[in-house]
Amino acid sequence: MQYLEGRKYVVQAIFLAVALVFATRLFYIQVLDGSYKLAADRNTLQRIVQTPYRGLIYDRKGQILVQNTPVYDLMVVPREVKQLDTLRFSQLLQLPLEEVREGLQQARKFSRVKASPLVQNLSTQELATIQDNLIDFPGFSVKARMARSYNTHTMAHALGYVGSITPKLLERPQYSKYQPGEFLGITGLESYYEKQLMGRRGVQYRMVNVRGIEKGAFRDGEYDTLSVAGQDLHLSLDSELQAYAEQLMAGKRGSVVALDPKTGEILAFVSAPMFDPEMLSGKGMGNRYMELLNNPEQPLFNRPLMATYPPGSTFKLVNELVALQAGVVTPNTPFACNFKLVRCTHRHEYPSNVGIAIKQSCNPYFYQVMRATVLRGRSSNRFEDARLGLGEWRRQVMKFGLGQKLGVDMGQEKKGLIPSPEFYDKRNGYHRWTYRTVYSLSIGQGEIGITGLQMANVMATIANRGWYYTPHFVRGIGNGGPLPEYQVKHTVGVDAQHFEAIVPGMISVVDGNGGTGINASLADVGISVAGKTGTVQNPHGDDHATFAAFAPAHDPQIAIVVFIENAGFGGSSAAPLAALVIEKHLRGKIAPWRHRWEEWLPGPADRFIKRRRY
Amino acid sequence: MNSLPARYNRSIDWVTVLLYLLMVGVGWLNVYAASYSPDAPDDALSSLSFGQLMDFNWFKQIVWIGTALVLIVVLLVIDPKAYDTLAYGLYGLMIVLLIITPFIARPIAGSRSWLELGPVRLQPAEFAKFITALAASRYLAGINLRQQSFRDQLVLAGLTLLPPVLIIAANETGQALVFAAFLLAYFREGMSPIILLILAAGAFILILALLVPKLWLLVGFTVLLAIALAANWRTLRHYIPLSLGVWAVVIGMVFGVDFFFNNVLQDHQRKRIEILINPSADPLGVGWNVTQSKIAIGSGGLAGKGFLQGTQTKFDFVPEQSTDFIFCTVGEEWGWLGSIVTIGLFMGLLGRIVYVAERQKSVFGRTYGYCVASIIFFHFCINIGMTIGLAPVVGIPLPFFSYGGSSLWSFTTLLFILLAIDAARKQDLERY
């Protein structure tokens, strides 16, 4: 029996071994591993982030455009749902039974004990119908949240929209403070001014139990901060003018950008086709977004900022200014309308000075103007001469803000393209090209790409005779002015006298005998418009029509560029459309005899094309 | 014949009594903390009636402790010889009770195992432990330990296995598993250690089979067999069939685990084991209990958050926190030091019980003592093990700590029968 007594040590050793394992394990999870403490805080410490009231958006005249309205999410905690009559419940929500079952399944999959949204974005009216009955359904609750609502059906591209933050954005450091599911500006001004509109979050630390029921403040609110509402934005956009321009652009693709040349403020900003900003807000937003995204007309494409086209004849003005500043031509330099150089638009009077050349949009004239700028005998090698000349030309052209981002207060802006000598070196080979290769640039065709906004800024620069403020949408943030970068005057390095030299030509485009832009004339109401038509060659279909102008010519208050895709000659569609917008802005009304234009212009672009019958 | 108090004053094992009172006291503090609601106004308690007070678990626990103390007196008054004499009778009664319970009990929490006598609810399975311990001790005392016949062993095995089988039938798997503890007591009384080793090795292989890819195990065990044979060819060549047999059984187990896992275990049991292997799976569902339990204990730190300051237990993150998961409150509010003290208390009590058992002159007393130690140890193992993620979630209470009359009475009875037997041992000495 003696040998069995030794077994008491074995038994005790087993006891001690288990105790030792427990003590070690406990030491590990309680003392060494800090993650359980964090998990405990995550459990009970609810960091309630108070999303501040998002800033409102007003138009130029103080009319409210974008505001906040409460919407409601129906939340469910699956574990607390007791004996749910799904049929009655789905009738109450006015949702198909299947959808309710599916939603509950999803919520259960997410968590049985934590709340997840069953139906989102309920309006106050929709909530009212279900709220009283909700008491019969334990486990369901309503969470209020602010959503954007719109007082306008226009300027969707400028305003942009807000949506819940994507997982991808959440990973970026500048969005580190955002919670999953939180809303932020996705595009347009909502996105560019996110910081100002957002305001400052308030944070409250609350102790909660397992059901998320509050059990009081953490350390008497020592760490809590109050939220600060976002700042309001005061836009330079005039919603009346905007609506008018949008109405005229109906049915077309293209853009209208109108600027106040004296300040760089954007008065109207149309990207056609348009859509209602309300489409990207509230219940069903996701579906409507997909509809817009898949629309072949690409309504989501922000054309004035993103579509780069060759500017066409309107660019001749820039070339003339560059040549005048370089001193290679004078306003009175004549060049023959020589069809051997380049085909001209039409037969016209002899371009004995720049005024006639602009009025008639004479291609050979500007071919020779740019040639005079580029080929100046800087090198005895004619290839090198063209290289050096084009480089010099490009540097001057870029001072107009072309070929680079202007810095408008909106993302997505495209640089456009002012081709460099290196561009042609790469395409044609070093010293394998000369002016003859690049002459299309002289008439604004070929490789060159310019956005509508950039062209409007060129018009503002000409209107100001040599300077511009960077175009911007927001003229006031909160009670302050615009961002500081919009209060800096930029000069383009061309003397004022040279601008004075081309303005008469631009006036004669509109008001002169045989001008290409006579459809834009407002002489009958005493407004002199200085403008330039353009027709952009389009290898894929009908040419694009464009018209750039400012008015009144001697005290400019508006600079405008109209671009209509596939509408052919700029004088027949873009010019009258620009005139209407100018008149609306300057007079606030339209002369009765121009109502025919108002009726005729809206609609598809192909009606403007005069097709030759063969 | 001395008066009863005088009799026990000299002979009762006061160390055990002291440890018992300490554990019940500390246990009550934690039950109070676990059922304490920071919202409820404290000052109103005095105005509450008895019935209203009975809504609080901590108050009911006072009642259970009070009745347990009465029970102790009753147990000490009874002549200790009665336990020996009545062991088989009680055992028979218990078997009958276990058989009829599922038929007369109302279903509570998924099992028909609770008998209701007025306001008191009893679980016969709780009392099956000490009654089986008594019967097994009596049986072992009556046979020759040196020359146990195969028949004796079979009877003993049957005696031990019948109650758990009946308990499993009532769907109280946790309580049935406790009977495995008897192996430890039988080991002390001469059961071959090979049985323990085989069981340990079997458990080890089962766990390996769940964690390690089967093919690796197949290769591993085959290589192991080859190495063993090669290294010790001289002796082992006589046992080649046996070696191959062991190898075959091991491989069979490895591949049988899946069948057992998928076809024998019930769904909830399978999930509890899955959680043990992969604790992060389904943390909001089946893994909730263990995840939250570990968070509560782990957040206690070295010294704990302080009495009544636990947030995880206060705010109901840990389910069943005053019964099966009472150790969470210990870990959260008293930290690692409190946990160590608790473990120390159990070690002290178990050591003392072994000491008391060893000083028994009768096989009956000693075997019973070891049964007591083993049963308490098993509860300690599984209960604390599950709260820190080392054992599957099996619903058995932590002795003397967990809230509940049935379990407190059962453990009190278990322990104090031993003390009564122990006290009588001294009297026997005095008498002769």
Boltz contact constraints between the chains, C-beta under 6 A:
constraints:
  - contact:
      token1: [A, 4]
      token2: [B, 190]
      max_distance: 6.0
  - contact:
      token1: [A, 7]
      token2: [B, 188]
      max_distance: 6.0
  - contact:
      token1: [A, 8]
      token2: [B, 354]
      max_distance: 6.0
  - contact:
      token1: [A, 8]
      token2: [B, 358]
      max_distance: 6.0
  - contact:
      token1: [A, 11]
      token2: [B, 188]
      max_distance: 6.0
  - contact:
      token1: [A, 12]
      token2: [B, 354]
      max_distance: 6.0
  - contact:
      token1: [A, 15]
      token2: [B, 350]
      max_distance: 6.0
  - contact:
      token1: [A, 15]
      token2: [B, 377]
      max_distance: 6.0
  - contact:
      token1: [A, 18]
      token2: [B, 381]
      max_distance: 6.0
  - contact:
      token1: [A, 19]
      token2: [B, 343]
      max_distance: 6.0
  - contact:
      token1: [A, 19]
      token2: [B, 347]
      max_distance: 6.0
  - contact:
      token1: [A, 22]
      token2: [B, 343]
      max_distance: 6.0
  - contact:
      token1: [A, 22]
      token2: [B, 384]
      max_distance: 6.0
  - contact:
      token1: [A, 23]
      token2: [B, 340]
      max_distance: 6.0
  - contact:
      token1: [A, 25]
      token2: [B, 388]
      max_distance: 6.0
  - contact:
      token1: [A, 26]
      token2: [B, 336]
      max_distance: 6.0
  - contact:
      token1: [A, 26]
      token2: [B, 339]
      max_distance: 6.0
  - contact:
      token1: [A, 27]
      token2: [B, 336]
      max_distance: 6.0
  - contact:
      token1: [A, 29]
      token2: [B, 298]
      max_distance: 6.0
  - contact:
      token1: [A, 30]
      token2: [B, 298]
      max_distance: 6.0
  - contact:
      token1: [A, 30]
      token2: [B, 300]
      max_distance: 6.0
  - contact:
      token1: [A, 30]
      token2: [B, 301]
      max_distance: 6.0
  - contact:
      token1: [A, 30]
      token2: [B, 336]
      max_distance: 6.0
  - contact:
      token1: [A, 31]
      token2: [B, 302]
      max_distance: 6.0
  - contact:
      token1: [A, 31]
      token2: [B, 336]
      max_distance: 6.0
  - contact:
      token1: [A, 36]
      token2: [B, 295]
      max_distance: 6.0
  - contact:
      token1: [A, 36]
      token2: [B, 298]
      max_distance: 6.0
  - contact:
      token1: [A, 36]
      token2: [B, 299]
      max_distance: 6.0
  - contact:
      token1: [A, 37]
      token2: [B, 299]
      max_distance: 6.0
  - contact:
      token1: [A, 39]
      token2: [B, 295]
      max_distance: 6.0
  - contact:
      token1: [A, 40]
      token2: [B, 295]
      max_distance: 6.0
  - contact:
      token1: [A, 40]
      token2: [B, 299]
      max_distance: 6.0
  - contact:
      token1: [A, 40]
      token2: [B, 312]
      max_distance: 6.0
  - contact:
      token1: [A, 43]
      token2: [B, 317]
      max_distance: 6.0
  - contact:
      token1: [A, 44]
      token2: [B, 311]
      max_distance: 6.0
  - contact:
      token1: [A, 44]
      token2: [B, 315]
      max_distance: 6.0
  - contact:
      token1: [A, 111]
      token2: [B, 284]
      max_distance: 6.0
  - contact:
      token1: [A, 209]
      token2: [B, 315]
      max_distance: 6.0
  - contact:
      token1: [A, 209]
      token2: [B, 316]
      max_distance: 6.0
  - contact:
      token1: [A, 210]
      token2: [B, 315]
      max_distance: 6.0
  - contact:
      token1: [A, 210]
      token2: [B, 316]
      max_distance: 6.0
  - contact:
      token1: [A, 210]
      token2: [B, 317]
      max_distance: 6.0
